[in-house]
Amino acid sequence: MWGDLILALLDGKGSVYPRTAAEANAGIDEYAPGNDIGHIVSPYHAPGDVRRYGADPVAADNRAAVQAALDSNNNVWFQPGEIYMTGRLNVHSDTTVDLNNATVKLLAGVACWETIFWVCATNPDNTAWIPADASETVRSKVSIINGTIDGNVSNNPSPQIADWDRPGDHGLHGIFIGGEANRICVDNVRIIDCYTDGLIISNNRNIYTYESHPTDVTITNCDFDGNGRQGISIVFGNNIKISSCKFRNTYNSGRPSGPFAGIDIEPGYGSYVPGYPAPSSVFLIDNIYITDCDFTSNAGRGFTAIMGPNILRNLKVEGCYFSGNGHNGGDGLQIGIGALGHTASSLLGSLEDVVFTDCTIEGGFQTTGKISPQQLQFVDLTFNSCKFGQYVFGERGFGALACAPDSRLIFNDCEFRRQGSIGDSGAVSFTSMIGCRLELNDCSVTETGKTAVYFLGCTYTELYLLGTIITARDRGIDFRGGDGAIVHVGRGSIIQGASVTGIWLVGGSGYTTENKLIIDDAIIRDCKMGIEFYNNGGMPKLQSLGTVFENVGPIRTTLSGDHATAAKVITSINTPHYLITGDPVGIRLDDNSVHWTTVDGIPTATTFILLVGLPSAAASGNNIYEQKFTHGSGFNLISELSGVGDPNGRITAAKGSTYVSEKGLYCNTNGVTAWIAECH
C-alpha cells in the first residue's frame, strides 16, 4: 500500500526506487514519512547508496544507516568528499564497498573491540565472540575501495573496556579480516589514525587450526598513515599480496605495546601443521608477497616478523623502499624469534624460502634467532640486488644473532653503505651463529663505520665473501673467536682502505677447534695492515692462494713539496716511522698509483733517498707509505717463505715473532699455522 502511495506522491520529482527483495529480506521497511534511520528514508537514492537509508554527514552516528545498506546490497557507496561517523560495520560476502572518495570515521569513545569494517563471520560484542550469522560462516569475495578510513585516535586515546590482558590490543582497527575469509580485496584506501592496526589479518579468535585462517587477500594502492601499533598485522593467513602501498608514521605513545611497524608478521597460537612435527601451539603463515611498497618514518621497524616457535614460508619482498624507520628503538627491518607467550617452550621456529629482491633499505636489518630456549632457523633467507643504506638511529647495517643450526643467509649483488657508525658492529654483522652458512656474493660494502664485516663468536659456521668489494674505515673483516669457524674470501674479492687492518683474526680462550681463514684469488690493498692474527687461543689456520697485497702499509707522512719524475731525494713532513736502509716505502703519484721501492741510505728528520726514482710526478701532500712497524701490535709482514719454516711454506709462528718483507701478514699469537702460496 505504502509503495503505491509513495510513487504517486513523488511522481515528476525524479526517479523513485521501490524496495527490493533483498531489502525486504533484510527487514528494511518501505519508505514512509518519519521512517527510522536504517530503513528507506530517501527513495530517490538507489539501493546501495547509503543516503537511501538515512546516512548523513551531519549525523552523529551513521552506523544503522550504513549497516542497512551493507545488509541488503552487494554494492554499497558513499558520497564523495563527505565524512560519515560510524561504529563497527559488518561486511557480508559478495559485497563491494565503494567509499567513493568519502571518509568513514570511527565514533569517539568506543569500546575496545570496535573496528570500522569487520570482514569476519563472528561478532565481537563480547569476549565469547558469538557467531553473528549462523547462515554465513565464512566471508568471501569482499572489496573495500576508493576512500579514507579514519580511526579517530585523538578521540579514542585509550579503549573503554579491558580486552584480554591489554586494553584495546585486539580491537580499534580500520579493517579486520578474520576467520576463513577469502578473496578479499582492499584497493586505493587511505587508512589513518587507528589506535591499533590500520588493517589486521587474523582468525576468529576461538578456532586455532591450520585450516581456519584468511586466504587470498589482496591489498593494493593503499596508504597506512599514523596508525598506533601497525599499518598491517598478519597473525594468521596465507596467499596474501600487498603491493604499491605506503606505510608511514606508525606510533602511538599512549599504547601499552608496539612494535610500531609498517607491516608486522606475528603468527598467533596455532595447532598441528600438516607435514611438520606436531607439538602444540605451532602455526604456519604461507605465501606472502609484498611488492613496490614504501616504509618510512615508522617508530619501530619498517617491516618485522616476530615468529615464536612458528613457521613463515614463502615470503617474497620485492622493489620496496625503507627509510627513516626505527627512531623509537629498532632497525629498519627485523626478523626474529620473539616471545609471543611461548617463553617456556623449546620449539624451533623457522623461516623457509624468504627472499628480498631489488629493495632499498636505508636502515638496519636485524635477525634475532634465539630467545632462550627457543631458536629460529632460516632456511634460505636471501637478498638479491638490495641496497642497505645509512642506519640513522643506530649502528647496524645487517645483523644476525644466534640463528639455529643449518640456517642459510645469502646476499647476491647487494650494496651496503654508510653503516656501523658506533662500536664494533659492522655494516654486516654475524654474531653467535651456530652451524650456519653465510654468503656475500658479488656485493659491495662501502663508506662503512668502524668495521665492514663483523663475525663474532660463530661456531662451526662458514662465511663466504665471493666477488665482493669491501671498502673499510678501520677494519675490513673482524673475525673473532668461535669454534670451528671458517671465513672464505675469494673469486676476485677486494678488501681496501682499512686504516687498521684488512682482515683481523682475533681468538679467545676456551675454544677447542681451530678457526680457518681461506683467501683464494683476492686482493688486499691500500690498508695499513693486510692480515693480522692476534692472540688466537683456538689455533687458527690461514690458507692463501693467489692473494695480491697492494700498497699494504700504514700512511706515515706526506710529501712536503712537489717532486718531479725521476726524483730520488724525497722531502716529507717528517721521516716515516723507524725507516732505515733497505726498508720498503711507497709514494702516491699524481696518477693515483703507488711507487714502491726501498730506502737507500740513512734518512734525516725530513729527507730520505729512494733506491729507484719516481716514474712520474708526485705533488705536495701526497701520501708516503711504509711497510715496517715494529712495536707489539704493529704492522709486520710474512716473508717470502724461502728459508723460513719448512720448504713447503708451512710456518708456525710464536707469539711476537716478526717476519718482514712486502707480503702483508702479521702474526702476534701462539701456535698460528699459515700456508702462503703464489702471493704477489
C-alpha positions in Angstrom: 0.0 0.0 0.0 2.7 2.5 1.0 4.7 1.7 -2.1 1.9 2.7 -4.5 1.1 5.8 -2.5 4.8 6.9 -2.4 5.1 6.5 -6.2 2.0 8.7 -6.7 3.2 11.4 -4.3 6.7 11.6 -5.8 5.7 11.4 -9.5 7.5 14.0 -11.5 10.1 14.8 -8.8 12.8 12.3 -10.1 13.4 8.6 -10.2 12.0 6.6 -7.4 13.4 3.3 -6.4 11.0 0.9 -4.8 12.0 -1.5 -2.1 14.0 -4.5 -3.4 13.5 -8.1 -2.4 17.0 -8.0 -0.7 15.9 -5.0 1.3 12.7 -6.8 2.3 14.6 -9.9 3.3 16.9 -7.7 5.5 13.9 -6.3 7.3 14.1 -2.8 5.8 10.8 -1.1 5.7 9.4 0.7 2.6 9.6 4.4 2.6 7.2 6.2 4.9 7.4 9.7 6.3 9.2 9.5 9.6 10.9 6.2 9.0 13.7 5.4 11.4 17.3 5.5 10.2 18.2 2.1 8.8 15.0 1.9 6.7 14.3 3.6 3.4 14.4 7.2 4.2 15.0 8.6 0.7 13.6 6.6 -2.2 15.1 8.9 -4.7 18.5 7.3 -4.0 19.3 3.9 -5.5 19.6 0.7 -3.4 23.2 0.7 -2.1 23.5 4.5 -1.8 23.9 5.0 1.9 21.8 8.1 1.8 18.8 5.9 0.9 18.9 4.6 4.5 19.5 7.9 6.2 23.2 8.3 6.2 24.1 12.0 6.5 27.5 13.7 7.1 25.9 15.9 9.8 24.6 12.9 11.7 26.3 12.0 14.9 26.2 8.2 14.2 25.6 6.7 10.7 26.1 3.1 11.9 22.5 1.9 11.4 22.1 3.6 8.0 25.3 2.2 6.6 24.7 -1.3 8.1 21.3 -1.4 6.4 23.0 -0.7 3.1 25.5 -3.5 3.8 22.8 -5.9 4.9 20.7 -5.5 1.7 23.1 -4.8 -1.2 26.1 -6.3 -3.0 27.3 -2.8 -4.0 27.4 0.0 -1.4 28.7 3.5 -1.9 29.1 6.9 -0.2 29.0 10.5 -1.4 32.4 11.9 -2.4 34.2 14.4 -0.1 31.9 13.7 2.9 32.7 12.4 6.3 30.5 9.7 7.9 30.8 8.9 11.6 30.1 5.3 12.5 30.9 2.4 14.7 31.7 -1.2 13.6 30.3 -2.2 10.2 29.8 -5.9 9.4 30.6 -6.6 5.7 28.9 -9.7 4.2 30.1 -11.9 1.4 29.8 -10.8 -2.3 30.0 -7.2 -1.3 31.8 -4.2 -2.8 32.1 -1.1 -0.6 33.0 1.9 -2.7 33.9 4.7 -0.4 33.8 6.9 -3.5 36.4 9.4 -2.1 34.5 9.8 1.2 35.8 9.3 4.7 34.4 6.8 7.1 35.4 7.8 10.7 35.2 5.9 13.9 32.9 7.3 16.6 34.5 8.8 19.7 34.8 6.9 23.0 34.0 3.4 21.6 34.7 0.1 23.3 38.0 -1.7 22.7 36.6 -4.3 20.3 35.3 -1.8 17.8 36.7 -2.0 14.3 35.3 0.1 11.4 35.0 -2.6 8.7 34.6 -6.1 10.1 35.2 -8.9 7.5 34.8 -12.0 9.6 31.9 -14.3 10.3 31.9 -13.7 14.1 30.5 -11.0 16.3 32.9 -9.4 18.8 30.3 -7.8 21.0 31.6 -9.8 24.0 34.5 -11.9 24.9 32.6 -15.1 23.8 32.7 -13.8 20.2 29.3 -15.3 19.4 28.8 -16.1 15.6 26.9 -13.2 14.0 25.1 -15.1 11.4 24.7 -18.9 11.5 23.9 -19.0 7.8 27.1 -17.3 6.8 30.1 -18.9 8.4 32.7 -17.5 6.0 33.1 -14.1 4.4 34.1 -14.4 0.8 34.5 -12.0 -2.2 34.6 -8.7 -0.4 36.1 -5.5 -1.8 36.6 -2.2 0.0 37.8 0.5 -2.3 38.4 4.2 -3.1 38.4 6.4 0.1 39.6 7.0 3.6 39.1 5.1 6.8 39.8 7.2 9.9 40.3 5.6 13.3 39.8 9.0 15.1 42.6 8.2 17.6 42.5 11.7 19.1 39.0 10.9 20.4 39.8 7.3 21.2 43.1 7.7 23.0 42.6 4.5 25.1 39.9 1.8 24.9 36.9 1.9 27.2 36.8 -1.8 28.2 39.7 -4.2 29.0 40.0 -7.0 26.5 42.3 -9.9 27.2 45.3 -8.7 29.2 45.9 -5.5 27.4 43.2 -3.0 26.8 42.5 -2.4 23.2 45.3 -4.5 21.9 42.9 -6.6 19.8 40.4 -4.0 18.5 40.2 -0.4 17.3 41.4 -1.4 13.8 40.5 0.2 10.5 39.7 -3.2 8.8 39.6 -6.7 10.5 39.9 -9.7 8.1 39.4 -12.9 10.0 38.2 -16.4 10.3 38.2 -18.2 7.0 37.6 -15.1 5.0 38.8 -15.4 1.4 39.1 -13.5 -1.8 39.2 -10.2 0.0 40.4 -7.0 -1.8 41.3 -3.6 -0.4 42.3 -1.1 -3.0 43.0 2.6 -3.1 42.1 3.2 0.5 43.8 5.6 2.9 43.7 4.1 6.5 44.8 6.6 9.1 44.9 7.3 12.9 43.7 3.9 14.2 44.5 3.2 17.8 45.8 -0.3 17.0 46.2 -1.5 13.3 45.2 0.1 10.1 44.4 -3.5 8.9 44.7 -6.8 10.6 44.5 -10.3 9.1 43.8 -12.8 11.8 41.5 -15.7 12.8 38.1 -15.7 14.6 39.9 -16.0 17.9 38.2 -19.1 19.2 39.4 -21.5 16.4 43.1 -22.1 16.1 43.6 -24.7 13.4 45.7 -24.6 10.2 42.6 -24.6 8.1 40.9 -21.7 9.9 42.6 -18.6 8.6 42.1 -16.0 5.8 43.3 -16.8 2.3 43.7 -14.9 -0.9 43.8 -11.4 0.5 44.9 -8.6 -1.9 45.8 -5.1 -0.6 46.9 -2.6 -3.3 47.5 1.2 -3.7 46.7 1.9 0.0 48.2 4.5 2.3 48.6 3.5 6.0 49.5 6.6 7.9 49.7 7.4 11.7 48.3 4.1 13.0 49.1 3.1 16.6 50.5 -0.4 16.5 51.0 -1.4 12.9 50.0 -0.4 9.4 49.2 -4.1 8.8 49.4 -7.0 11.2 49.4 -10.6 9.8 48.6 -13.0 12.6 47.1 -15.9 10.5 46.7 -16.4 6.8 48.2 -17.4 3.5 48.4 -16.2 0.0 48.4 -12.5 0.9 49.5 -10.0 -1.6 50.4 -6.4 -0.7 51.5 -4.1 -3.4 52.1 -0.4 -4.2 51.2 0.7 -0.6 52.7 3.2 1.8 53.4 2.6 5.5 54.1 5.8 7.4 54.4 7.3 10.9 53.3 4.2 12.8 53.3 5.1 16.5 51.0 5.9 19.4 52.7 7.0 22.6 49.6 6.0 24.6 49.6 2.4 23.5 50.8 -0.2 26.0 52.8 -2.1 23.3 54.2 -1.9 19.8 56.1 -3.0 17.8 55.0 0.1 15.9 55.9 -1.4 12.5 54.7 -0.7 8.9 54.0 -4.4 8.5 54.2 -6.9 11.3 54.0 -10.7 10.6 53.4 -12.2 14.0 51.9 -15.7 14.0 49.4 -16.4 16.7 48.7 -19.5 18.6 48.2 -22.5 16.3 47.9 -26.2 16.2 49.3 -29.1 14.2 50.7 -28.0 10.8 50.5 -30.8 8.1 53.9 -32.1 7.2 55.6 -30.7 10.3 56.2 -32.2 13.7 53.1 -31.9 15.9 53.9 -30.0 19.2 51.2 -27.7 20.4 50.9 -24.1 19.5 52.7 -24.0 16.2 51.3 -22.1 13.3 52.2 -21.6 9.6 51.9 -18.4 7.6 52.4 -19.2 3.9 52.8 -17.3 0.6 53.2 -13.6 1.5 54.0 -11.3 -1.4 55.0 -7.6 -0.7 55.9 -5.6 -3.8 56.6 -1.9 -4.6 55.8 -0.6 -1.1 57.3 2.3 0.8 58.1 2.1 4.5 59.0 5.5 6.0 59.3 7.1 9.5 57.7 4.2 11.4 58.7 4.4 15.1 59.6 0.7 15.3 60.7 -1.2 12.2 59.5 -0.7 8.7 58.9 -4.4 8.5 59.1 -7.0 11.2 58.4 -10.7 11.6 58.3 -12.0 15.1 58.0 -15.7 14.9 57.9 -17.5 18.2 58.1 -21.3 17.6 56.1 -20.9 14.3 56.7 -21.2 10.6 56.8 -18.4 7.9 57.2 -19.9 4.5 57.5 -18.4 1.0 57.8 -14.7 1.9 58.8 -12.5 -1.1 59.5 -8.8 -0.7 60.4 -7.1 -4.0 61.0 -3.5 -5.1 60.3 -2.0 -1.6 61.9 1.1 -0.1 62.7 1.5 3.6 63.8 4.9 5.1 63.8 6.6 8.4 62.4 3.8 10.4 63.4 2.7 13.9 63.5 6.1 15.6 61.8 4.7 18.7 64.4 2.0 19.1 64.9 -0.7 16.5 66.1 -1.4 13.0 64.6 -0.7 9.5 63.7 -4.3 9.2 63.7 -7.2 11.7 63.0 -10.9 11.5 63.3 -12.5 14.9 62.2 -15.2 17.3 60.2 -13.0 19.7 58.4 -14.5 22.7 54.7 -14.4 22.0 53.9 -16.1 25.2 56.0 -19.1 24.4 59.0 -18.5 26.6 58.6 -21.8 28.3 58.8 -23.7 25.0 61.9 -25.1 23.4 60.2 -25.3 20.0 62.2 -24.5 16.9 60.7 -21.8 14.7 61.7 -21.5 11.0 61.6 -19.2 8.0 61.6 -21.1 4.7 62.3 -19.5 1.3 62.3 -15.9 2.4 63.6 -13.6 -0.4 64.1 -9.8 -0.6 64.8 -8.6 -4.2 65.6 -5.1 -5.5 64.8 -3.4 -2.2 66.4 -0.2 -0.9 66.9 -0.4 2.9 68.1 2.9 4.3 68.2 1.4 7.7 69.3 -1.7 9.5 68.2 -5.2 9.2 68.3 -7.4 12.3 67.7 -11.1 12.7 67.5 -12.4 16.2 67.5 -16.2 16.1 67.3 -17.1 19.8 65.5 -16.2 22.9 66.4 -19.0 25.3 65.4 -21.7 25.0 63.8 -21.1 21.5 65.7 -20.9 18.3 64.8 -19.8 14.8 66.1 -21.4 11.7 66.5 -19.5 8.4 66.1 -22.0 5.5 67.4 -19.7 2.8 66.9 -16.1 3.8 68.1 -14.4 0.5 68.6 -10.8 -0.5 69.0 -10.2 -4.3 70.2 -6.8 -5.6 69.2 -5.0 -2.4 70.7 -1.7 -1.1 71.4 -1.2 2.6 71.9 2.5 3.3 72.5 4.8 6.2 71.2 3.5 9.5 70.1 6.7 11.0 69.3 5.7 14.6 72.0 3.1 15.4 75.0 1.3 14.1 73.9 -1.9 12.4 73.6 -2.5 8.6 72.6 -6.1 8.6 72.9 -8.0 11.9 72.2 -11.7 12.5 72.3 -13.1 16.0 72.2 -16.8 17.2 70.3 -18.4 14.3 69.7 -22.1 14.6 71.9 -24.7 13.0 71.7 -25.2 9.3 70.4 -21.7 8.7 71.4 -20.1 5.3 71.6 -16.3 4.8 72.6 -15.3 1.3 73.2 -11.9 -0.2 73.6 -11.6 -4.0 74.6 -8.4 -5.7 73.8 -6.3 -2.7 75.2 -2.9 -1.6 76.0 -1.8 2.0 76.9 1.8 2.6 77.4 4.2 5.5 76.8 1.7 8.2 78.3 0.8 11.6 78.9 4.3 12.9 79.2 3.2 16.5 81.2 0.5 18.2 82.5 -2.7 16.6 79.2 -3.8 15.0 79.7 -3.9 11.2 77.9 -3.0 8.1 77.3 -6.7 8.0 77.4 -8.4 11.4 77.0 -12.1 12.2 77.1 -13.0 15.9 76.9 -16.3 17.8 75.8 -18.2 14.7 75.8 -22.0 15.1 76.4 -24.4 12.2 75.2 -21.8 9.6 76.2 -20.9 6.0 76.5 -17.2 5.2 77.2 -15.8 1.7 78.0 -12.4 0.3 78.2 -12.9 -3.5 79.2 -10.0 -5.8 78.3 -7.5 -3.1 79.9 -4.2 -2.1 80.4 -2.8 1.3 81.4 0.9 1.2 81.6 4.0 3.4 81.5 1.9 6.5 81.9 2.9 10.1 84.4 1.1 12.3 84.0 -2.3 10.7 82.8 -3.6 7.4 82.1 -7.3 8.1 81.9 -8.4 11.7 82.0 -12.1 12.5 81.9 -12.8 16.3 81.7 -16.0 18.3 80.3 -18.1 15.5 80.7 -21.8 15.9 81.1 -24.3 13.0 79.8 -21.5 10.7 81.1 -20.7 7.3 81.2 -17.1 5.9 81.8 -16.8 2.1 82.7 -13.5 0.5 82.9 -14.2 -3.2 83.4 -11.4 -5.8 82.7 -8.9 -3.0 84.4 -5.5 -2.6 84.9 -4.1 0.9 86.0 -0.5 1.4 86.5 -0.1 5.1 87.3 2.6 7.5 89.0 0.7 10.4 88.8 -3.0 9.6 87.6 -4.8 6.5 86.8 -8.1 8.2 86.8 -8.5 12.0 86.9 -12.3 12.7 86.7 -13.0 16.4 86.6 -16.3 18.3 84.2 -19.2 18.0 85.0 -22.9 17.5 85.5 -24.3 14.0 84.5 -21.2 12.1 85.7 -20.6 8.6 85.9 -17.4 6.6 86.4 -17.7 2.8 87.5 -14.7 0.8 87.8 -15.3 -2.9 86.7 -15.1 -6.6 88.2 -11.7 -7.1 87.1 -10.2 -3.8 88.8 -6.9 -2.8 89.4 -5.5 0.7 90.7 -2.0 0.6 91.1 1.3 2.5 91.3 -0.1 6.1 93.1 2.2 8.5 93.8 -0.6 10.9 93.8 -3.9 9.1 92.2 -5.6 6.1 91.4 -8.8 8.0 91.7 -9.1 11.7 91.6 -12.6 13.1 91.3 -12.5 16.9 90.8 -15.5 19.1 89.9 -16.1 22.6 90.2 -18.6 25.5 88.2 -21.8 25.8 88.0 -22.8 22.2 89.0 -26.3 21.2 88.6 -26.4 17.4 90.7 -24.3 15.1 89.3 -21.5 13.0 90.3 -21.0 9.4 90.8 -18.0 7.1 90.9 -19.0 3.5 91.9 -16.4 0.9 91.8 -17.5 -2.8 92.1 -15.1 -5.8 91.6 -12.0 -3.7 93.2 -8.5 -3.4 94.0 -6.7 -0.2 95.1 -3.2 -0.9 95.6 0.3 0.5 95.3 -1.0 4.0 97.6 -0.1 7.0 97.9 -3.9 7.6 96.9 -6.7 5.3 96.1 -9.6 7.7 96.5 -9.7 11.4 96.4 -12.8 13.6 96.2 -11.8 17.3 96.1 -13.9 20.4 94.2 -16.8 18.9 93.7 -19.4 21.6 91.8 -21.5 19.1 94.8 -22.5 16.9 93.7 -20.6 13.7 94.8 -21.5 10.2 95.4 -19.3 7.2 95.4 -20.6 3.7 96.1 -18.1 0.9 96.3 -18.9 -2.8 96.9 -16.2 -5.4 96.4 -13.4 -3.0 97.5 -9.9 -4.1 98.7 -7.4 -1.5 98.8 -3.9 -3.0 100.0 -0.8 -1.2 99.6 -2.5 2.2 101.2 -0.5 4.9 100.4 2.5 7.1 100.4 6.0 5.8 103.1 7.6 8.0 103.5 11.0 6.5 103.1 13.1 3.3 105.3 14.9 0.8 106.2 18.5 1.9 106.8 19.7 -1.7 106.3 18.8 -5.4 108.6 16.0 -6.8 109.4 15.6 -10.4 109.8 12.5 -12.5 113.0 10.5 -11.6 113.3 12.3 -8.2 115.1 10.2 -5.6 115.6 12.7 -2.8 112.2 12.9 -1.0 111.2 15.6 1.4 108.4 14.8 3.8 106.6 16.4 6.8 108.6 14.0 9.0 110.5 10.8 8.4 108.3 7.7 8.2 108.4 5.7 11.4 111.7 3.8 12.0 112.8 3.7 8.4 116.3 2.5 7.7 118.3 1.5 4.7 116.6 -1.3 2.8 113.1 -0.7 4.2 110.2 -0.7 1.7 108.5 2.6 1.2 105.7 3.8 -1.2 105.0 7.2 -2.7 101.5 8.1 -4.0 101.9 9.5 -7.5 99.7 12.1 -9.2 98.2 9.4 -11.4 97.0 7.7 -8.1 99.3 4.7 -8.4 101.9 4.0 -5.7 105.6 3.7 -6.5 107.2 1.1 -4.3 110.9 0.9 -3.7 113.3 0.8 -0.8 115.2 3.4 1.3 118.8 4.0 0.1 120.9 5.4 2.9 120.1 6.8 6.4 117.2 9.2 6.4 117.4 12.6 8.1 114.5 14.2 10.0 112.6 15.2 6.9 114.5 13.7 4.0 115.2 10.2 2.7 116.6 8.8 -0.6 114.9 6.2 -2.8 116.8 3.3 -4.4 114.6 3.7 -7.6 113.4 7.2 -8.5 109.9 8.3 -9.2 108.4 7.1 -12.5 106.2 10.2 -12.7 105.4 13.4 -10.7 104.2 13.4 -7.1 102.6 16.6 -5.7 103.0 18.1 -2.2 100.6 16.4 0.2 100.6 13.0 -1.5 100.8 10.1 0.9 104.0 8.3 1.9 103.6 4.6 3.0 105.8 2.3 4.9 105.7 -1.4 5.5 107.6 -1.8 8.7 106.0 -1.2 12.1 107.9 -3.0 14.9 106.2 -2.4 18.2 103.9 -5.0 19.7 100.6 -4.6 18.0 102.1 -3.1 14.8 102.4 -4.0 11.2 104.6 -6.9 10.3 104.7 -8.9 7.1 105.3 -12.6 6.5 108.4 -13.3 4.5 108.6 -15.0 1.1 108.9 -18.3 2.9 112.3 -19.2 1.4 114.4 -20.2 4.3 111.6 -19.7 6.8 109.8 -22.7 8.2 109.6 -25.8 6.1 110.2 -25.8 2.3 106.5 -26.3 1.6 105.7 -22.9 3.1 104.0 -24.0 6.3 105.0 -21.7 9.2 104.5 -22.0 12.9 104.9 -18.5 14.4 105.5 -18.0 18.1 103.8 -15.0 19.8 105.7 -11.8 19.0 107.6 -13.3 16.0 108.4 -10.9 13.3 108.6 -11.8 9.6 109.2 -8.7 7.5 109.0 -8.2 3.7 106.4 -6.9 1.3 103.7 -9.6 1.7 101.1 -8.5 4.2 100.6 -10.8 7.1 101.3 -10.1 10.8 101.2 -12.8 13.5 101.1 -12.0 17.2 99.9 -15.2 18.7 100.6 -18.7 19.9 100.6 -21.6 17.5 99.4 -19.9 14.3 99.7 -22.1 11.3 99.8 -20.2 8.0 100.1 -21.6 4.4 101.0 -18.9 1.8 101.5 -19.6 -1.9 101.5 -17.6 -5.1 101.3 -14.3 -3.4 102.4 -11.1 -5.1 
